[in-house]
Amino acid sequence: MSPQPQAAVGAPLSRVDGVLKVTGKAEYAAEHDLNGVVHAVIVDAGIGRGRIRSIDTRAAEKHAGVVRVIHHGNAPKLPYRDNSGSNNPAGRRLRVFQDDRVLFHGQPVAVVVATTLEAGQHGASLVKVRYDAERPSTDITKAKPGEPTPYARGDAEAGLRSSAVRLDLTYELARNHHNPMEPHATIARWDGNRLTVWDKTQWVMGTRDEIAAVFDLPADAVRVINPFVGGGFGSGLRCWPHTIVAALAARVTRRPVKLVLSRKQMYFGTGFRPAYEYRLRLGSDRRGRLNAAIHDIDHETSSYETFFEAVLGTGQMMYSMPNVRQAYRQVPLDVNTPIWMRGPGFAPASFVIESAMDELAHELGIDPIELRRRNEPADDESTNEPFSTRRLSECYTVGAREFGWDRRNPKPRSTREGNLLIGLGMAAGAYDCGRYPGQARARLDADGTAVVEAATTDMGPGTYTSQTQVAADALGLTMRTVTFRLGDSEYPFTSPHGGSSTMASVGSAVVDACNKVRQQAIKLAVEDRESPLYGVNADHVVVRNGRLHDRKNTARGETYKSLLARHDRSHLEANGSYEGPGSERSAYFAYSATFAEVSVDADLGLVRVRRMLGVYDAGRIISPKLADSQALGGIVGGIGQALLEHTVTDHRDGRIVNSSLADYLVPVNADVPEIKATYLDGEDNAGNLLGVKGLGEVVQVGVAAAIGNAVFNATGRRIRQLPITAETLL
């Protein structure tokens, strides 16, 4: 068929939900107004490991407004069916109020339900819990790792021995927490044996299935609603215990229950990017051609679940080398279970590998970009598959030109402005963007407007807007005549909103559904003797602004509205789907080249990022405004990872010491420099119908390494731990 005109896709449009958000009319999980709602407040464990000896709830139950106090001694037993398909890691997930075991500091041990939030909060403070405490294991450097996940090609040990240049480097990466603006929250209401949940989640279908498994319900007896998310970064990719607590409390009290985690509870009530210990041994010849790499990677997980992330991929495919060996081990600790955080796996691995590449470049006296070019692979050497597209060298060229890389003095500590040491650094990045099955439904109404639905989420990247853009062009309608609906488990199935997968997966399903509706309308027209398009080849009909016409004779056509009216049709409707990557054999990654300029106070060691540039090979850019928003956010997150973010644990009892935004530092406006993002023009048609790759993750991958490399160029000090602080530079 003739390609549809592209009026919305590629245009720098403002968010369709922007007015709702800036006027406060967008309703987030805790803001839905239900009659008779009561408030639940969780009582957190005060020890890091052990058993509950007793719980005294008498004072709390006597407090005005308290409806019920629920704990393991009086809670109903829940089935907790197996449910490995909802992003639950291997292991035995935490079962709330089902026994007296305490597995980590902050674990829910009771919940107070009250008529007001204040009564619930005070009631929770009156619950007295006595424990038989044990010393928890929370220090990754002193715990025993589990069995390794191995990878190997060639003979890495022999390759390393034969290398003219060898580096042996150990890196430490701190735990990071997501800290979205909206805290995690749930409202639960039972109607007989049916449960409706308003929940902050990045996967309404996964939350639905987890709740159904825990309570032994059929999936269609649970409805999860989530139209708006105030940031997630991965924290909402699984159903957390507080959601089960809310549903349990609602069933016990027979009233709708609202539960909102406090900012402090966000640090142990949901997951985090785990801390890493990462040793890398790297070998090359004198010209910088990589010969061997040995990766020994440890990160923390909980004692009850084994969390995996894609930390091996970067070391396998980023650069060409014949000999690679990896050992990836989880270290079980008495902590809650980690979860994916923006750029999962690839972001921590990139800090190590890209820092090491910078060290090797300095050792050999080769420009860091040139070293990377000399090791550019022809295909993915871990799978022997061709890259769908790989334009990383072009990212280097564009970035070097726009950033002024030629002005960089390769000699560390050689550029000053008064007392400030100035440095430039860069790093490459890649991310294995997800492509998962998804479905969508499109309906064209008789008035010429359309509604498109899918059970995806929008945690900030602009899903409402980008999906409206692709739907509008596929239907040949204007943006204002298309409504995209999301965030409801009763809409067509979609996979998790994460992993840079939504545009490829959901967008392809939306295009498929809209194409089918448009084709229905075209078929009606060309077979209708009363239509101006009667007898026209259907492949020659396109739709623009709601009007079908012959692409060779634009005067010959009619509107959707007139067509449906003449056929007495209230609407046309179709379901669309995307089945995933299918049988094509290609390595599908997005790429980045990130550049940073920093200043470092020579006396105080204070680092300031002065400017940053990201250049991206991310396929087709659906919405330039949204893309810039993604890039800005990802780079800011990378600044936090590089210089500020660090969870501090008191290893005596497992307490997180800095569980607040006053003490856990994240970048604020004053920390954010001039940032520019550039996108290579083009499409990746091997990946999906839209030619996109995904942008949400790759924009953070490599940022911390670029900043660390700039700090080395400024100071001559190589810092192999995150965050890079003034103390490490003095």
QUIPELIN-V508107 format. One record per pair of residues at least 24 apart in sequence whose ideal C-beta (glycine too) atoms are under 6 Angstrom apart, sorted by sequence separation. I is the first residue (numbers start at 1). J is the second residue. D is the distance in whole Angstrom. If there is no record, write none. Layout:
I_J_D + I_J_D
This chain:
306_330_5 + 532_556_5 + 592_616_5 + 72_97_5 + 199_224_6 + 201_226_5 + 274_299_4 + 275_300_5 + 450_475_5 + 518_543_6 + 532_557_6 + 71_97_6 + 274_300_5 + 532_558_5 + 591_617_4 + 640_666_5 + 72_99_6 + 194_221_5 + 195_222_5 + 196_223_5 + 197_224_5 + 198_225_5 + 199_226_6 + 242_269_6 + 369_396_5 + 450_477_6 + 640_667_5 + 72_100_6 + 590_618_5 + 639_667_5 + 38_67_6 + 210_239_4 + 290_319_6 + 301_330_4 + 303_332_5 + 202_232_5 + 214_244_5 + 240_270_5 + 307_337_6 + 456_486_5 + 457_487_6 + 609_639_6 + 290_321_4 + 292_323_4 + 293_324_5 + 294_325_5 + 295_326_4 + 296_327_5 + 297_328_5 + 298_329_5 + 300_331_5 + 301_332_6 + 303_334_6 + 307_338_5 + 636_667_5 + 207_239_4 + 305_337_4 + 314_346_5 + 449_481_5 + 450_482_5 + 451_483_5 + 452_484_5 + 453_485_5 + 454_486_6 + 298_331_5 + 300_333_5 + 302_335_6 + 202_236_4 + 302_336_6 + 311_345_4 + 455_489_6 + 201_236_5 + 202_237_5 + 235_270_5 + 302_337_4 + 309_344_5 + 310_345_4 + 314_349_4 + 200_236_6 + 309_345_4 + 314_350_6 + 455_491_4 + 607_643_6 + 636_672_6 + 454_491_6 + 470_507_5 + 474_511_5 + 311_349_5 + 453_491_4 + 454_492_5 + 456_494_4 + 525_563_6 + 71_110_4 + 314_353_6 + 455_494_5 + 463_502_6 + 471_510_5 + 475_514_5 + 521_560_6 + 524_563_6 + 454_494_5 + 457_497_4 + 470_510_6 + 474_514_3 + 635_675_5 + 70_111_5 + 456_497_5 + 470_511_6 + 474_515_6 + 69_112_5 + 467_510_5 + 471_514_5 + 475_518_6 + 632_675_6 + 199_243_6 + 68_113_5 + 67_113_5 + 456_502_6 + 631_677_4 + 67_114_6 + 52_100_4 + 66_114_5 + 182_230_3 + 51_100_5 + 65_114_5 + 181_230_5 + 182_231_6 + 628_677_6 + 65_115_4 + 181_231_5 + 456_506_5 + 65_116_5 + 180_231_3 + 441_492_5 + 521_572_6 + 50_102_5 + 60_112_6 + 180_232_6 + 440_492_5 + 454_506_5 + 520_572_5 + 66_119_6 + 439_492_4 + 65_119_3 + 439_493_5 + 47_102_6 + 178_233_4 + 320_375_5 + 517_572_5 + 319_375_4 + 372_428_6 + 438_494_4 + 45_102_5 + 48_105_4 + 66_123_4 + 178_235_4 + 186_243_5 + 320_377_4 + 438_495_6 + 517_574_5 + 188_246_4 + 452_510_6 + 516_574_4 + 621_679_5 + 188_247_4 + 436_495_3 + 63_123_5 + 186_246_4 + 190_250_6 + 190_251_6 + 513_574_5 + 612_673_6 + 44_106_4 + 45_107_4 + 188_250_4 + 513_575_6 + 611_673_5 + 638_700_5 + 642_704_4 + 60_123_4 + 317_380_5 + 513_576_3 + 610_673_5 + 611_674_4 + 612_675_5 + 613_676_5 + 614_677_5 + 615_678_5 + 616_679_5 + 617_680_5 + 620_683_4 + 637_700_5 + 641_704_5 + 45_109_5 + 274_338_4 + 512_576_3 + 609_673_5 + 619_683_6 + 317_382_5 + 434_499_3 + 436_501_6 + 619_684_4 + 630_695_5 + 634_699_3 + 638_703_2 + 642_707_4 + 42_108_5 + 43_109_6 + 60_126_4 + 271_337_6 + 272_338_5 + 316_382_4 + 630_696_6 + 634_700_4 + 638_704_5 + 43_110_4 + 59_126_4 + 60_127_5 + 189_256_4 + 271_338_5 + 433_500_4 + 434_501_3 + 438_505_4 + 476_543_3 + 509_576_5 + 268_336_5 + 271_339_3 + 273_341_4 + 438_506_5 + 476_544_5 + 509_577_5 + 627_695_6 + 631_699_5 + 635_703_5 + 42_111_5 + 188_257_5 + 435_504_5 + 436_505_5 + 440_509_4 + 477_546_5 + 509_578_4 + 630_699_6 + 57_127_6 + 435_505_6 + 439_509_5 + 440_510_4 + 508_578_4 + 40_111_5 + 41_112_5 + 187_258_5 + 438_509_4 + 442_513_4 + 620_691_4 + 56_128_4 + 276_348_5 + 280_352_5 + 442_514_5 + 619_691_5 + 620_692_5 + 40_113_5 + 186_259_5 + 354_427_4 + 440_513_5 + 444_517_5 + 505_578_6 + 619_692_5 + 55_129_5 + 278_352_5 + 282_356_5 + 619_693_4 + 38_113_5 + 39_114_6 + 185_260_4 + 442_517_5 + 618_693_5 + 54_130_5 + 280_356_5 + 288_364_5 + 38_115_6 + 53_130_4 + 183_260_6 + 184_261_5 + 618_695_5 + 646_723_5 + 39_117_4 + 53_131_6 + 183_261_5 + 288_366_5 + 41_120_4 + 53_132_5 + 350_429_5 + 644_723_6 + 41_121_5 + 643_723_5 + 39_120_5 + 43_124_5 + 50_131_5 + 51_132_5 + 643_724_6 + 50_132_5 + 41_124_4 + 50_133_4 + 183_266_6 + 288_371_5 + 43_127_5 + 47_131_5 + 50_134_5 + 49_134_5 + 290_375_5 + 346_431_5 + 47_133_4 + 184_270_6 + 288_374_5 + 49_136_4 + 48_136_3 + 177_267_6 + 177_272_5 + 175_272_6 + 176_273_4 + 448_546_5 + 588_687_5 + 175_275_4 + 586_686_5 + 174_275_6 + 237_339_6 + 584_686_6 + 173_276_4 + 237_340_6 + 590_693_4 + 590_694_6 + 234_339_6 + 234_340_4 + 592_698_5 + 171_278_5 + 234_341_5 + 233_341_6 + 590_698_4 + 594_702_5 + 170_279_5 + 233_342_5 + 594_703_5 + 592_702_6 + 596_706_4 + 169_280_5 + 596_707_5 + 448_560_5 + 594_706_4 + 598_710_4 + 168_281_5 + 448_561_4 + 598_711_6 + 596_710_4 + 600_714_5 + 167_282_5 + 600_715_5 + 598_714_6 + 166_283_5 + 446_564_5 + 87_206_6 + 165_284_5 + 313_432_6 + 86_206_4 + 163_283_3 + 606_726_5 + 160_281_6 + 163_284_6 + 164_285_5 + 605_726_4 + 164_286_5 + 86_209_5 + 160_283_4 + 86_210_4 + 446_570_5 + 605_729_4 + 605_730_5 + 445_571_5 + 83_210_6 + 163_291_5 + 443_571_5 + 444_572_5 + 163_292_6 + 83_213_4 + 443_573_4 + 81_213_4 + 159_291_5 + 160_292_4 + 442_574_6 + 108_241_6 + 159_292_3 + 80_214_5 + 111_245_5 + 441_575_5 + 81_216_6 + 140_275_5 + 78_214_5 + 113_249_5 + 156_292_5 + 440_576_5 + 79_216_4 + 108_245_6 + 111_249_6 + 156_294_5 + 439_577_5 + 113_253_5 + 438_578_5 + 437_579_6 + 437_580_5 + 436_580_6 + 96_241_5 + 435_580_5 + 435_581_5 + 94_241_5 + 96_244_5 + 96_245_5 + 87_237_5 + 87_238_4 + 145_298_5 + 469_622_6 + 28_182_5 + 30_185_4 + 32_187_6 + 29_185_4 + 466_622_5 + 432_589_6 + 433_590_5 + 466_623_5 + 430_589_5 + 431_590_5 + 140_300_5 + 466_626_6 + 151_312_6 + 430_591_5 + 106_268_3 + 178_341_6 + 429_592_4 + 159_323_3 + 462_626_4 + 428_593_6 + 32_198_5 + 156_323_4 + 427_594_5 + 154_322_5 + 155_323_6 + 156_324_6 + 29_198_5 + 154_323_3 + 156_325_4 + 426_595_5 + 461_630_6 + 29_199_6 + 29_200_4 + 153_324_5 + 425_596_5 + 152_325_5 + 424_597_5 + 151_326_4 + 173_348_5 + 423_598_5 + 150_327_6 + 422_599_6 + 511_689_5 + 148_327_4 + 149_328_4 + 420_599_4 + 421_600_5 + 508_688_5 + 148_329_5 + 171_352_5 + 421_602_5 + 508_689_4 + 70_252_6 + 146_329_6 + 419_602_5 + 507_690_5 + 145_329_4 + 146_330_5 + 504_688_4 + 68_253_5 + 67_253_6 + 145_331_5 + 169_356_6 + 143_331_5 + 504_692_5 + 503_692_5 + 143_333_6 + 140_331_5 + 403_595_4 + 399_593_4 + 500_694_3 + 138_333_5 + 137_333_5 + 138_334_6 + 395_591_6 + 399_595_5 + 500_696_5 + 137_334_5 + 138_335_6 + 396_593_5 + 500_697_5 + 136_334_4 + 388_586_4 + 395_593_4 + 392_591_5 + 28_228_5 + 385_585_5 + 386_586_5 + 387_587_5 + 388_588_5 + 103_304_6 + 385_586_6 + 26_228_5 + 28_230_6 + 385_587_5 + 40_246_6 + 380_587_4 + 40_249_5 + 403_613_5 + 402_613_6 + 92_304_5 + 91_304_5 + 91_305_4 + 399_613_6 + 91_306_5 + 89_305_4 + 90_306_5 + 399_615_4 + 38_255_5 + 40_257_5 + 89_306_6 + 398_615_5 + 89_307_5 + 36_255_6 + 37_256_4 + 38_257_6 + 39_258_5 + 40_259_4 + 36_256_6 + 395_615_4 + 37_258_5 + 34_256_5 + 395_617_6 + 391_617_4 + 232_459_4 + 229_457_6 + 231_460_6 + 30_260_5 + 104_334_5 + 229_459_4 + 104_335_5 + 104_336_5 + 461_696_6 + 205_455_6 + 204_455_5 + 202_457_5 + 202_459_6 + 237_496_6 + 227_487_4 + 433_693_5 + 226_487_4 + 237_498_5 + 433_694_4 + 225_488_5 + 234_498_6 + 224_489_4 + 223_489_6 + 431_697_4 + 223_490_6 + 431_698_4 + 429_698_6 + 431_701_5 + 429_701_4 + 429_702_3 + 428_702_6 + 427_702_4 + 427_705_4 + 427_706_4 + 398_678_6 + 426_706_5 + 208_489_4 + 425_706_5 + 205_489_6 + 425_709_3 + 49_334_5 + 204_489_4 + 425_710_3 + 48_334_5 + 394_680_6 + 424_710_6 + 423_710_4 + 205_493_6 + 425_713_6 + 391_680_5 + 424_713_6 + 423_713_3 + 423_714_3 + 422_714_6 + 203_496_4 + 421_714_4 + 202_496_6 + 421_715_5 + 202_497_4 + 342_637_6 + 389_684_5 + 202_498_5 + 388_684_5 + 388_686_4 + 388_687_6 + 412_713_6 + 413_715_6 + 413_716_4 + 412_716_4 + 334_654_6 + 354_702_6 + 355_705_5 + 350_701_5 + 354_705_4 + 358_709_4 + 350_702_5 + 347_700_5 + 351_704_5 + 355_708_5 + 343_697_5 + 347_701_5 + 351_705_5 + 346_701_5 + 350_705_6 + 343_700_4 + 342_700_5 + 343_701_4 + 267_656_5 + 267_659_4 + 264_659_5 + 263_660_6 + 15_462_6 + 17_464_5 + 16_464_5 + 16_465_5 + 15_465_5 + 16_468_5 + 9_469_5 + 8_469_4 + 9_470_6 + 8_472_4 + 9_473_5 + 8_473_5 + 6_473_5 + 4_473_6 + 176_645_5 + 177_647_6 + 8_479_5 + 174_646_4 + 175_647_4 + 179_666_6 + 138_649_5 + 139_651_5 + 138_651_5 + 138_654_5 + 136_654_4 + 1_539_5 + 2_540_6 + 4_542_6 + 5_544_5 + 2_542_5 + 174_722_6 + 2_551_5 + 105_654_4 + 171_720_5 + 172_721_4 + 173_722_5 + 105_655_5 + 48_653_5 + 48_654_3 + 12_624_4 + 9_622_5 + 12_625_5
